[in-house]
């Protein structure tokens, strides 16, 4: 008789496997890992198994763990497994060190045998590695410095950060609540988002400000990035500050070594926006060794799937790709670099010429050149400028996407996304013309903007469905920073059957 724990863990890193082995090390156990499934068998007396289950509840929770089950097995146990695998280590804040500090003021390493890996500076010149011997002295210096309205400087493998007490005026890179209970003083946080924040990975998560808080401090943004303390020093610093009535620390990333790990949840699916801290270490090393890191990222994503696939790589920084079966880009999107070119193209046919004439009498035609990539983000920028979201293509696109994501609309108008030249080329003019027509009809810009993103998802669906009917693909894979748009990814998940998303960051 033994217990079998079965986990669904769709990630290639070894942190969760290490934790399982750590908590099972004093028992007779066997662990098997196959693709997204991990099976752990524990054999012992009933009393010992009960003790294991109690200890198991103390194990840090991973945001990548999607499900688990436990069964009582009647078959014979196959024997203890010994592993000599070299596991990756990190100074995670977990219950084993956090609880010891909170309850007994003890300084303990975590399950990986690490204490704190950060370096601390008070002048941005001289940095000191935090350890058990200097922990309390550095903590007192940090507290005194912060209370004197000075900055601290923290350096780790991700970058260099300046840290200060949040002044309720300036929003920098992200905020850290000094205690988790401080979160509700400023933000609305669902149970799902709280679970993400409290996981041992400690990601950045964007939360909405509560309405009273936003109105009190006149913040223009409706949401901001939050992160919980991710090591013992930051936990201790927060505990002391919270007792003194200080609720938030403000972090500004002033030097970037690697992107911070940022996630959100959409329709019960985890979406990794940025950061490569939690993919397979060998894959990460390969990706960052390549000159074209984005294509290396894409290649790794594709290697995770065996099915015939359509990769939907929609980016804010690179040309878009609809990659069929890992080799053929079926998207031919060529955007202009001036409004004069756009309107000249629209004016070529009779219907377009009539539309342009009507539009020019009701609205001032935009003019001038701009820098665009051959991607749908640049197309969003073009229509955003026409809609009045700004004059700079990048900023207008970002503003439009932010307003779309913050709106409460459930549906927008149907914007035209279609191909021309017998399906050989994407016709960007039809999208622009569609936007202009709705503007002439008096449709509010926010409804049109929502329709731009919603209709893009429909275009992806139609392209994908056509390939599925021809048996050319079995799944669609989402990738690229444009899918940071909650409206786009929500509609893509909704309308594309067999749609997959990996745990690899949308952008690099």
Legacy VTK file of the C-alpha trace (Angstrom):
# vtk DataFile Version 3.0
C-alpha trace
ASCII
DATASET POLYDATA
POINTS 508 float
0.000 0.000 0.000
1.262 3.448 -0.880
0.075 6.915 -1.891
0.387 8.177 -5.447
0.395 11.918 -6.042
-0.207 12.958 -9.642
0.550 16.502 -10.759
-0.052 18.454 -13.941
2.917 20.770 -14.243
3.234 22.174 -17.774
6.712 23.610 -17.424
10.171 22.239 -18.138
11.940 23.820 -15.152
13.060 21.620 -12.247
11.989 23.731 -9.244
8.787 21.820 -8.521
10.452 18.440 -9.019
13.137 19.457 -6.519
10.493 20.447 -3.954
8.756 17.096 -4.299
12.021 15.254 -3.783
12.922 17.518 -0.855
9.700 16.761 1.016
9.857 13.053 0.144
13.544 12.551 0.993
12.909 10.914 4.387
10.477 8.373 2.909
10.624 5.521 0.469
9.559 7.156 -2.775
9.632 7.011 -6.548
9.176 9.936 -8.910
8.394 9.789 -12.623
8.226 12.804 -14.918
6.753 12.613 -18.400
5.925 15.732 -20.425
3.426 17.730 -18.338
2.801 14.976 -15.782
4.689 14.180 -12.587
3.889 11.091 -10.528
5.191 10.707 -6.950
4.759 7.437 -5.076
5.287 7.436 -1.287
5.432 4.199 0.699
5.355 4.101 4.515
3.255 3.240 7.544
-0.127 4.934 7.830
1.057 7.287 10.591
4.096 8.316 8.557
2.010 8.887 5.444
-0.285 11.142 7.443
2.771 13.075 8.633
3.996 13.400 5.050
0.640 14.790 3.949
0.752 17.369 6.761
4.272 18.417 5.755
3.192 18.426 2.138
0.735 21.211 2.941
3.713 23.400 3.871
5.297 22.971 0.447
5.478 26.219 -1.539
2.806 26.623 -4.183
3.862 27.048 -7.809
1.795 29.142 -10.204
2.586 26.585 -12.933
0.883 23.744 -11.062
-2.496 23.389 -12.750
-3.897 20.339 -10.942
-3.032 17.411 -8.675
-4.668 14.277 -7.349
-3.804 11.707 -4.673
-4.750 8.018 -4.685
-4.329 5.122 -2.288
-2.652 2.316 -4.256
-3.011 -1.361 -3.357
-0.283 -2.685 -5.667
3.302 -3.391 -4.619
5.665 -0.451 -4.330
8.529 -0.522 -6.835
11.310 0.763 -4.546
13.129 3.926 -3.609
14.581 6.165 -6.274
17.898 7.952 -5.869
18.669 10.991 -7.969
21.957 12.765 -8.475
20.464 15.429 -10.712
22.036 18.866 -10.443
19.006 21.041 -9.674
18.911 24.782 -10.276
18.854 26.784 -7.035
17.178 30.093 -6.140
16.712 32.113 -2.941
12.918 31.755 -2.982
10.949 33.000 -0.006
8.965 29.989 1.237
7.136 28.974 4.414
10.222 27.240 5.747
12.154 30.525 6.125
9.294 33.047 6.271
7.486 31.268 9.107
10.696 30.839 11.132
11.409 34.566 10.869
7.863 35.708 11.640
7.381 33.421 14.638
10.870 33.097 16.130
12.976 35.756 14.408
15.192 32.957 13.021
17.298 33.351 9.899
17.000 30.129 7.884
17.861 29.011 4.380
15.059 27.835 2.103
14.578 24.312 0.749
17.376 24.869 -1.779
19.824 25.721 0.998
20.054 29.372 -0.044
19.599 32.427 2.152
19.496 35.780 0.295
21.292 36.371 -2.996
20.630 40.119 -3.337
23.278 42.791 -2.865
22.451 46.039 -1.056
23.875 49.540 -1.432
23.132 52.909 0.123
25.123 54.951 -2.429
24.775 52.929 -5.688
28.549 52.438 -5.628
29.444 50.040 -2.831
27.342 46.863 -2.722
27.224 44.297 0.087
25.976 40.721 -0.295
23.284 40.088 2.321
24.066 37.153 4.616
23.163 35.923 8.089
26.012 37.792 9.752
25.156 41.235 8.358
21.380 40.731 7.965
20.198 42.614 11.049
22.725 45.445 10.710
21.801 45.999 7.063
18.111 45.808 7.977
18.488 48.591 10.553
20.498 50.738 8.132
17.887 50.181 5.418
15.026 51.135 7.727
16.782 54.318 8.897
17.708 55.287 5.356
14.168 54.818 4.019
12.626 56.769 6.901
15.002 59.631 6.089
13.479 59.653 2.572
16.610 58.178 1.016
16.806 55.467 -1.614
18.203 51.966 -1.268
19.776 50.117 -4.172
19.254 46.390 -4.632
21.105 44.349 -7.228
20.389 40.786 -8.329
20.547 38.658 -11.488
17.631 40.596 -13.017
19.002 44.104 -12.625
19.599 47.096 -10.399
16.649 48.636 -8.559
16.240 51.815 -6.558
13.864 51.355 -3.616
12.022 54.084 -1.760
8.917 54.568 0.352
5.973 55.115 -1.986
5.044 58.809 -1.923
1.561 58.270 -3.464
2.562 60.563 -6.323
5.107 58.918 -8.577
4.496 55.481 -10.058
7.792 53.925 -11.125
8.405 50.299 -12.178
6.322 48.427 -9.592
5.126 48.500 -5.980
5.699 46.042 -3.154
3.176 45.988 -0.288
5.046 45.877 3.000
2.556 43.262 4.181
0.034 41.358 2.099
-2.803 42.931 4.126
-1.694 46.361 2.843
-2.729 45.329 -0.667
-6.442 45.929 -0.094
-5.753 49.531 0.952
-5.073 50.466 -2.658
-5.916 47.600 -5.016
-8.674 45.246 -6.055
-7.260 41.721 -5.999
-9.125 38.557 -6.979
-8.345 35.200 -5.390
-6.709 34.133 -8.654
-4.374 37.131 -8.725
-3.573 36.708 -5.035
-2.549 33.094 -5.691
-0.231 34.259 -8.465
1.361 36.921 -6.256
1.785 34.522 -3.321
3.340 31.668 -5.322
7.004 30.953 -4.671
7.848 32.420 -8.110
6.637 35.856 -6.861
5.772 37.356 -10.277
4.772 40.867 -11.197
0.986 41.096 -11.576
-0.947 44.147 -12.753
-3.858 44.995 -10.435
-6.561 47.609 -10.653
-6.510 50.465 -8.185
-9.604 50.622 -6.026
-11.825 53.482 -7.153
-11.568 55.481 -3.884
-7.769 55.170 -3.898
-7.428 56.230 -7.536
-9.722 59.221 -7.034
-7.985 60.270 -3.824
-4.539 60.403 -5.429
-5.714 61.338 -8.938
-3.944 58.501 -10.758
-4.604 58.502 -14.499
-3.781 54.825 -14.841
-6.429 52.384 -13.668
-3.929 49.659 -12.781
-0.311 49.123 -11.796
2.229 46.331 -11.296
2.550 44.686 -7.890
5.049 42.200 -6.499
5.233 40.496 -3.109
8.518 40.235 -1.196
10.559 37.513 -2.869
13.318 36.949 -0.310
13.790 37.030 3.447
15.409 40.473 3.571
12.541 42.173 1.739
10.049 40.291 3.931
11.773 41.523 7.109
12.015 45.059 5.739
8.303 45.065 4.945
7.275 43.700 8.345
9.116 46.477 10.157
7.834 49.225 7.853
4.229 48.054 8.087
4.400 48.313 11.873
5.384 51.954 11.385
2.376 52.636 9.149
4.197 52.399 5.801
2.206 50.329 3.324
4.128 50.285 0.043
7.676 50.377 -1.251
8.303 51.764 -4.728
10.783 49.976 -6.997
12.378 51.548 -10.067
14.483 49.367 -12.331
17.419 51.564 -13.284
19.551 48.883 -14.967
18.181 45.821 -16.728
20.091 42.529 -16.889
17.060 40.357 -17.651
13.339 41.028 -17.902
11.317 40.704 -14.705
8.930 37.770 -14.543
5.416 39.092 -15.190
2.222 37.094 -15.631
-1.537 37.356 -15.818
-4.389 34.880 -15.906
-6.941 34.837 -18.705
-9.851 32.388 -18.727
-8.061 30.206 -16.150
-4.935 30.045 -18.311
-1.581 31.374 -17.211
-0.015 33.905 -19.581
3.653 34.801 -19.131
4.183 38.344 -20.401
7.927 38.592 -19.804
10.854 36.979 -18.048
12.724 33.733 -18.665
13.538 32.809 -15.065
11.298 29.734 -15.098
11.878 27.971 -18.388
14.306 25.091 -18.841
17.795 26.407 -18.020
19.452 24.790 -21.052
16.826 26.289 -23.350
17.286 29.691 -21.734
21.042 29.556 -22.231
20.579 28.636 -25.898
18.022 31.413 -26.503
20.214 34.101 -24.972
23.300 32.878 -26.832
21.681 33.534 -30.218
21.965 36.771 -32.158
18.257 36.641 -33.056
16.878 35.888 -29.610
13.256 36.280 -30.683
13.537 33.610 -33.373
15.358 31.376 -30.874
12.436 31.924 -28.466
9.980 30.988 -31.215
11.965 27.862 -32.130
11.907 26.727 -28.511
8.148 27.271 -28.260
7.569 25.212 -31.396
9.754 22.407 -30.025
7.278 21.973 -27.158
4.513 20.741 -29.493
4.407 17.665 -31.702
1.146 18.443 -33.523
0.902 20.166 -36.886
0.662 23.786 -35.828
-0.068 27.342 -36.862
2.080 29.734 -34.828
0.397 33.105 -34.277
3.371 35.366 -33.584
1.974 38.893 -33.243
4.487 41.358 -31.858
4.874 45.015 -30.966
8.555 44.958 -31.872
9.024 42.544 -34.785
7.293 41.732 -38.049
4.306 39.436 -37.536
4.439 35.787 -38.520
1.726 33.216 -39.120
4.008 30.205 -39.307
2.569 27.049 -40.821
4.122 23.787 -39.627
7.312 25.439 -38.373
8.500 26.610 -41.787
6.125 28.694 -43.958
5.053 32.233 -43.083
1.627 32.559 -44.690
1.153 36.199 -43.645
2.134 38.762 -46.262
1.626 42.068 -44.447
3.296 45.161 -45.899
2.428 48.461 -44.268
3.113 51.958 -45.643
5.234 54.620 -43.955
3.033 57.663 -44.523
-0.615 58.701 -44.422
-0.277 60.108 -47.943
0.520 56.583 -49.171
-2.497 55.159 -47.319
-4.958 57.684 -48.724
-3.504 57.408 -52.241
-4.081 53.653 -52.096
-7.662 54.117 -50.842
-8.311 56.669 -53.608
-7.481 54.158 -56.363
-10.972 52.679 -56.617
-14.300 54.484 -56.984
-15.832 53.420 -53.655
-12.654 54.270 -51.791
-12.474 57.673 -53.505
-16.042 58.514 -52.454
-15.344 57.443 -48.877
-12.183 59.547 -48.764
-14.006 62.611 -50.091
-16.759 62.300 -47.460
-14.252 61.642 -44.706
-12.100 64.652 -45.622
-15.093 66.980 -45.306
-15.992 65.658 -41.836
-12.475 65.120 -40.437
-9.057 66.568 -41.051
-6.974 64.045 -42.960
-3.833 62.974 -41.154
-0.563 63.593 -42.952
3.119 62.880 -42.576
5.390 59.875 -42.348
5.848 57.370 -39.542
8.025 54.379 -38.767
6.124 51.122 -38.880
6.881 47.431 -38.671
4.995 44.960 -40.790
2.798 43.949 -37.902
-0.737 44.425 -36.622
0.521 46.598 -33.773
1.652 49.203 -36.331
-1.708 48.871 -38.070
-3.327 49.539 -34.674
-1.115 52.624 -34.401
-2.283 53.907 -37.788
-5.968 53.543 -36.941
-5.340 54.883 -33.401
-3.946 58.111 -34.861
-6.941 58.397 -37.197
-9.251 57.786 -34.218
-7.548 60.562 -32.260
-5.566 58.583 -29.664
-2.415 60.578 -30.388
0.021 61.585 -33.112
2.905 59.188 -32.417
2.288 55.728 -33.861
3.712 53.730 -30.945
2.163 55.858 -28.207
-1.221 56.048 -29.940
-1.295 52.276 -30.354
-0.395 51.721 -26.699
-3.028 54.193 -25.539
-5.716 52.616 -27.695
-4.858 49.109 -26.487
-4.889 50.262 -22.857
-8.303 51.902 -23.237
-9.691 48.828 -24.986
-8.475 46.568 -22.178
-9.880 48.873 -19.507
-13.266 49.259 -21.180
-16.292 47.259 -20.099
-17.542 46.622 -23.616
-18.477 43.069 -24.487
-18.534 43.620 -28.224
-17.301 46.158 -30.753
-18.166 46.947 -34.339
-17.018 44.567 -37.094
-13.803 45.893 -38.608
-12.645 44.633 -41.991
-9.637 42.311 -42.039
-9.187 40.687 -45.407
-6.720 39.597 -48.071
-6.308 40.848 -51.628
-4.635 39.641 -54.832
-6.359 36.252 -54.565
-5.405 35.845 -50.942
-1.729 36.563 -51.455
-1.471 39.806 -49.447
-3.155 41.386 -46.436
-5.204 44.438 -47.454
-4.496 47.019 -44.765
-6.558 49.644 -46.640
-9.775 47.713 -45.963
-9.101 47.919 -42.232
-8.472 51.664 -42.435
-11.511 52.204 -44.653
-13.677 50.257 -42.228
-12.549 52.487 -39.356
-13.222 55.633 -41.408
-16.726 54.422 -42.328
-17.680 53.884 -38.681
-16.287 57.290 -37.763
-18.503 58.876 -40.433
-21.464 56.945 -39.017
-20.827 58.545 -35.622
-19.739 55.389 -33.808
-17.730 56.276 -30.649
-13.987 55.782 -30.975
-13.878 53.341 -28.043
-16.392 51.044 -29.795
-14.351 51.179 -32.998
-11.108 50.558 -31.088
-12.606 47.529 -29.347
-13.786 46.271 -32.720
-10.268 46.605 -34.142
-8.902 44.112 -31.588
-11.941 41.833 -31.552
-12.036 41.616 -35.342
-8.334 40.771 -35.473
-9.163 37.683 -33.399
-11.895 36.815 -35.910
-9.362 37.128 -38.739
-7.015 34.747 -36.935
-9.929 32.356 -36.343
-10.967 32.355 -40.013
-7.388 31.764 -41.168
-6.954 28.934 -38.679
-10.329 27.303 -39.415
-9.571 27.240 -43.136
-6.278 25.437 -42.497
-7.969 23.003 -40.108
-10.577 22.131 -42.714
-7.763 21.347 -45.148
-6.140 19.139 -42.456
-2.993 21.263 -42.644
-2.938 22.117 -38.930
-4.191 20.603 -35.685
-3.455 23.359 -33.180
-2.811 27.094 -33.026
-0.041 28.414 -30.787
-0.200 31.928 -29.327
2.986 33.963 -29.081
4.135 37.581 -29.259
3.697 40.757 -27.222
0.511 41.932 -28.972
-1.253 39.191 -27.004
-0.618 41.249 -23.882
-3.920 42.813 -24.972
-6.531 41.183 -22.753
-9.255 41.720 -25.354
-7.223 40.118 -28.129
-6.147 37.086 -26.125
-9.621 36.650 -24.601
-11.231 36.530 -28.030
-8.465 34.349 -29.437
-8.935 31.797 -26.648
-12.687 31.994 -27.186
-12.821 31.524 -30.926
-9.833 29.334 -31.884
-10.409 25.653 -31.191
-7.322 23.799 -30.017
-5.574 27.035 -29.127
-2.392 26.571 -27.072
-0.140 28.901 -25.104
3.222 27.930 -23.669
4.846 29.046 -20.442
7.464 30.924 -22.440
7.297 34.709 -22.297
5.309 36.484 -24.994
8.270 38.767 -25.683
12.005 38.986 -25.264
LINES 1 509
508 0 1 2 3 4 5 6 7 8 9 10 11 12 13 14 15 16 17 18 19 20 21 22 23 24 25 26 27 28 29 30 31 32 33 34 35 36 37 38 39 40 41 42 43 44 45 46 47 48 49 50 51 52 53 54 55 56 57 58 59 60 61 62 63 64 65 66 67 68 69 70 71 72 73 74 75 76 77 78 79 80 81 82 83 84 85 86 87 88 89 90 91 92 93 94 95 96 97 98 99 100 101 102 103 104 105 106 107 108 109 110 111 112 113 114 115 116 117 118 119 120 121 122 123 124 125 126 127 128 129 130 131 132 133 134 135 136 137 138 139 140 141 142 143 144 145 146 147 148 149 150 151 152 153 154 155 156 157 158 159 160 161 162 163 164 165 166 167 168 169 170 171 172 173 174 175 176 177 178 179 180 181 182 183 184 185 186 187 188 189 190 191 192 193 194 195 196 197 198 199 200 201 202 203 204 205 206 207 208 209 210 211 212 213 214 215 216 217 218 219 220 221 222 223 224 225 226 227 228 229 230 231 232 233 234 235 236 237 238 239 240 241 242 243 244 245 246 247 248 249 250 251 252 253 254 255 256 257 258 259 260 261 262 263 264 265 266 267 268 269 270 271 272 273 274 275 276 277 278 279 280 281 282 283 284 285 286 287 288 289 290 291 292 293 294 295 296 297 298 299 300 301 302 303 304 305 306 307 308 309 310 311 312 313 314 315 316 317 318 319 320 321 322 323 324 325 326 327 328 329 330 331 332 333 334 335 336 337 338 339 340 341 342 343 344 345 346 347 348 349 350 351 352 353 354 355 356 357 358 359 360 361 362 363 364 365 366 367 368 369 370 371 372 373 374 375 376 377 378 379 380 381 382 383 384 385 386 387 388 389 390 391 392 393 394 395 396 397 398 399 400 401 402 403 404 405 406 407 408 409 410 411 412 413 414 415 416 417 418 419 420 421 422 423 424 425 426 427 428 429 430 431 432 433 434 435 436 437 438 439 440 441 442 443 444 445 446 447 448 449 450 451 452 453 454 455 456 457 458 459 460 461 462 463 464 465 466 467 468 469 470 471 472 473 474 475 476 477 478 479 480 481 482 483 484 485 486 487 488 489 490 491 492 493 494 495 496 497 498 499 500 501 502 503 504 505 506 507
